[in-house]
């Protein structure tokens, strides 16, 4: 009897959990709206708008470069495909961190005569 009750309760809670996960991906969901706004700001080459959108949704620029996908492309590839030069320039240091690219500038070098 207890086993049947436990099974019924777990089945009911699993049904609620699945419907809650499906609600996250609806077109009017919070995450969906955030991604649409990030992608449209990138396509418009609006550097300040993208910065404000990322700040409003609490998405770091590093996370956006690593994880945001617009039309099947990573954010930087999407920016380059849409000739969003300002946005690509703003996000370039974050992409360089992923690649492990390091630049060294010698500040104390003497001037060549």
Secondary structure in CASP SS format (residue, H / E / C, confidence):
PFRMAT SS
TARGET T0000
AUTHOR 0000-0000-0000
METHOD secondary structure of the structure
MODEL  1
X C 1.00
X H 1.00
X H 1.00
X H 1.00
X H 1.00
X H 1.00
X H 1.00
X H 1.00
X H 1.00
X H 1.00
X H 1.00
X H 1.00
X H 1.00
X H 1.00
X H 1.00
X H 1.00
X H 1.00
X H 1.00
X H 1.00
X H 1.00
X H 1.00
X H 1.00
X H 1.00
X H 1.00
X C 1.00
X C 1.00
X C 1.00
X C 1.00
X C 1.00
X H 1.00
X H 1.00
X H 1.00
X H 1.00
X H 1.00
X H 1.00
X H 1.00
X H 1.00
X H 1.00
X H 1.00
X H 1.00
X H 1.00
X H 1.00
X H 1.00
X C 1.00
X C 1.00
X C 1.00
X H 1.00
X H 1.00
X H 1.00
X H 1.00
X H 1.00
X H 1.00
X H 1.00
X H 1.00
X H 1.00
X H 1.00
X C 1.00
X C 1.00
X C 1.00
X C 1.00
X H 1.00
X H 1.00
X H 1.00
X H 1.00
X H 1.00
X H 1.00
X H 1.00
X C 1.00
X E 1.00
X E 1.00
X C 1.00
X C 1.00
X E 1.00
X E 1.00
X H 1.00
X H 1.00
X H 1.00
X H 1.00
X H 1.00
X H 1.00
X H 1.00
X C 1.00
X C 1.00
X C 1.00
X H 1.00
X H 1.00
X H 1.00
X H 1.00
X H 1.00
X H 1.00
X H 1.00
X H 1.00
X H 1.00
X H 1.00
X H 1.00
X H 1.00
X H 1.00
X H 1.00
X H 1.00
X C 1.00
X C 1.00
X C 1.00
X C 1.00
X C 1.00
X C 1.00
X C 1.00
X C 1.00
X C 1.00
X C 1.00
X C 1.00
X C 1.00
X C 1.00
X C 1.00
END
